[in-house]
């Protein structure tokens, strides 16, 4: 298997900086998702890796070898596009076989590899079916089979599930994850869907304005986001603004309209600076003697109920708790544990 390293990689299109210098290492066999809003540089970074776009500076290393100047055909990378980019005049087997034919493999070897790839993605009975007659989920599997059949060192995927409905997308997410666990392959996956990144990734690189602002496991990013942008983008969050009045022994005190809040101090905090207290909805619970709040909205979500709560100063926050089912307009008392709160710097 093969690892990828980006060293100071950047790209500008005229006066527009699409990607600012990125330093990122992806270990051999690791599944890394690039997560961020539109225009954050995710697809630009993927296209630079594939060789479809030339960088303005920096290097791309594969197992320590500089491949920055190599054309795409010499990088041995498989690409799955958002639009699938299947050949409509070919059947399923023809689409999957195309990359092998371009590489000049023998007919029997092509037949063997295509059959194995279709079996891996549960497409055995569809080999001779026109791709136009397939469902969206089946087309997605064909595109993935075509990328995998060439046995690439690196697998690149650009929002390949964007056209699928919610339930099918969830099913395919789990299928891709199971395939990766069974046979790890270095994978770079672009998405703006946080749930997709959480389900599938070994690590997630959160991007904003052409930069990687934080990278880590889903659990680490959820529990310890670098700033308010990451907190808002990854998971449901309550962010109560204020200013830092004290930092000591890894703890910070935030003064805001809801009163002083104590929590873990994130790196980069400074006394007097604008910041916000991150309190995840699952950490807001009813407690006698806590802050007075009024239930503004109640949303039934199946196994849990979400409540939007208004504090006395007008601040609103959400709670998502099993059995926390107070009706609208009811007055409740709420609290949270200081150990569950993170005081974050405001995103710049």
N, C-alpha and C positions, 0 to 999 in steps of 0.2 A: 504494500500500500504506500501511498504517497502523501506527503505533507506540503502545504502551501504557505509561503511567507510573502506578505506585501511590505516593502520597505519604502517609506516616504512616497507612496504612490499617489499621484494627483492628476487631475484632468480639468482643463478649461476649454470652453468653446467660445472663442473670442474673449469678451469681457466677463463672461459668466463662468464662475468657478463651480463646476458640477461636482467635483470631488477635491477636497482639501487634503493635504498630506496624511495618508493613512498608514499606520504601522499595525499589522495584524498577522498573527501566526495561527494557522489551522493545523492541528496535529494529524498525523496519519490515521485514517479511519474515523475522523471526527465529523459529526454533523453540526454545522454552524449555520444559523439563520441570521440573515440581515433584516432587521425589523425597523421600520420607520415610516413616516408619512410620505406622500408623493413629493418628489423633488428633493429627497434627503440624500440621494447619491447611491442608493442600493443597486439599481440596475446598471448604472455606470460602472461601479466596481465589478459587477459580474461580467459585463462586456469586456472590461479591461483584462480580466482573468482569462476569458475565452479567446482573446485576441481579435475580437471584432472591432475594437476601438484602440487606437494607439495612445499611450499615456503622454502627458505633458512632462512628466518627470517621475523618478522613482524606479523601483525594480520589482519584478515578480520572480520568486525563486520556487522551484519544484525540487524538493529533496536537496536543496543547496545549489541547484543549477539554475543560472539566470536564463529564463525563457522569454524575457520581455520582448525581444525582437522576433521571436518565432511566429510564423503564420499559424492560424487556427488549426489547420490540418496536421501540423506537427506537434501539437500539444497533447494529443490523446485525451481529450476531454469530451464528455457527453453532455449535451445541452437539451433541456426540456423547456419549451417556450410557453408563455401564457396562452397563446393562440393555438398551441399544439403543432402548427405548421406541418400537418400531414399532407401527403400528396393525394389529392382527391381522385385521380385517375387510376390509382393503384389499390389493390386489396390490402388486407391487414399484413399478410406475409410479405408482400412486396415492399410495404413501408418499412417493416422491421429489417428486411434484408438489405436495404439500400446502402447503408454505411459499410456493410461488409463487401458489397459488390464494388464500391468505389475503391476499397482497399485491395481489391484483386484476389480475394480468397477463393479457394476451390469451391465448386458447386456443392459437393457433399458436405464440406465444412460449414458452408453457409446454411444448408438445410438443417444440419445438426444444431447449430447455434440458434437459429430462428425458432426451431421447435422447443428447445430448452427455455428460451426467453419467454415464449408465449405460455408455456406451462407454468413458469414462475409467477406470471401475472394473471393466471387463470383465464387465458384467452385461447386455449387449445382448439375449441370448436369453431373459432371465428377466423381461421387463417385465410379463407377464400372469400370472406365477406367484404364488400366495398366499404371503405371507411365512412362514406356518406350515410351508410345505413346503420351506423353505430350510435349508441347513446353517448352523452357527454362523458360519463364515467369510463365507458369503454374506449373512447378516443384518447382520454388521458392515459389509460393503461398502455395503449399502443405507442403513444409518444414516449412513455417511460421505457417500454421494451426496446424501442429503437435506440434510445440513448444507452441502455445497459448492454445491448447485445454486442457492441464493439469492445466491451470490457475496458472501459475508460479508467485511467488513473484517478481522474477527478470527475465528479458528477455535479453539474450546475443546473439549477432549476429557478426559473423566473416566474413566480406566482402561477404555478401550473394548475392550481385548483380554483382559480378565481371565477371560472365560468360555471362551476358546479353549484347545485343547490346545497343548503346547509347540511342536511343529513348525509347526502352523498359525500360532501366534502369531509365531514367527520369520519366517515367510513374509510375513505381513501387516505386520510391523514394517518389513521391507525395502521393501515396496510403498509404504507411507506415506512413507518416507524418499525414495524415488525420485520420488514425486509432488511432494514439497516441493522437492526440488532442481530439478526441471523447471519448477515454477511456484511460487516462494516465496510463502508467505502467513503473516502474523503468527499464530503458533500458541502456545497455552498448553496443555500436556499434563500431566495428573496421573497419576502412577504410583508404586507402591512397589517396582517391579521394576527393580533397578539395571541389568540387561542391556538392558532396553527403553530406559532413559534413555541409556545409553552409545551404543546403535546409532542412535537417532533424532535426538538433540538437537544444536543448535548450541551451546547452553549448558544447564547443569543448575543449578537452585536447590535445594539440600539444606535441608529443613525439619525442625525439631524443636521441640516444645512451643510451637507457634504462631509461631515465628520462622524467618526465613531465616538460617541460620547460615553459609552460604557459597554463592557463585555463581561459575561459571566454565565453561570448556570441560571436556569429559570428561577430556582429557589433563591439564589443569591440576589438576583436583580429585584425580585419581588420583595424580599425582606430588607434589602439595603440598597435602594436606588441612589444614584449619585446626586440627583437634583430633582426639582419639581417636574421637569419635562419627562424624565424616565418614569417617575411615579405616576404621572397622568397617563402615560402611554402603555404601561404594563400593569394591567389589573385595575379593578375599581379602587378609587382612592378618595378619601376626604382630606383636603389640604386646607388647614386653618392658618391664615397668614398672620405675621407679626414681626417683631424684631427680637434678636437674640440679646438677652440681658446678662447671661452668665454661661460659661463653659468650664466644667471641672470634672476630671476623672472620667472622661468619655460621656458625660451627661451635659445637656444644654437646657436652658430655661428660655422659653419663648413667651414674650408678652404680647398679647393680642386682645381683640375686643371680647373674646370669650373668656378672658382671664389668663393667668400664667399656666403654661403647659410644660411639663418636664418630659424629656425623652432622650433617646440615644443620639449623640451628636454625630452627624455625618461629616466626612472629611470636607474641608473647605469652608467650614463655618467660621465666622468672626463676630465677636461681640459688637453689637450695634448695627449689624448688617440685616437686611431684609431676608426673611426665611419663612418657612412654613412647616407646620407640624403635620406629618403624614400619619393618619389613623385609618387603617383598612376597615371597611364596613363590618367584617366579621369580628372585629375587636370592640365594637360598640355594643354595650349590653346594658340591660336594666339593672339599676342598683339603688336601693333606698339610701337617701342622703346624697345622691349625686346631683348633677346639673339638671335643672328643670328644662324640659323640652316638650314641644307639642308635635303630635303626629300630623304631618301635612299631607302625606300621600302614602298609600299602601299598594304594593304591587305583588301579586301572587305569581311566583316563579316555580310552582310545582312543589318540590321538596322543601323549599325555603320561601320565606316572605321577605321582601325588601321594604323598608320603611324610610321615607324621607322625613327627617326631624328638623324642627326649627328651634334654635336656642333663643334665649331672651333678647340677645342683641341683633337677631335676624339671621345669624349664621345658620346655614343648613348643612346637614350631613346625612349620610346614608348608613343604615344598619342592615345586615343580612344575617339573620340568625334563625336557626331551627326553633320553632315554638314561640318566636317573638312576633305576636300577631295583634298587637294593639290596633284598634280601629282609628280612622282619621278623626281629628279634633280632640282625641284623648290626650291628657297630660301624663307624661311619664318622667321618671328620673333615670338618667343615664350616666355611664362612666366608662372608663377604659383603664387598663393597666399601664403604668409608665413604661414598663419594659417592652410593650408592644408599639410604642410611639417612636418615630424617627424625626428628628429636626433636620430639615433639608435646606441647603442653599437654593435660592431662586435661580432658575436656569437663565443663563446669559444669552 
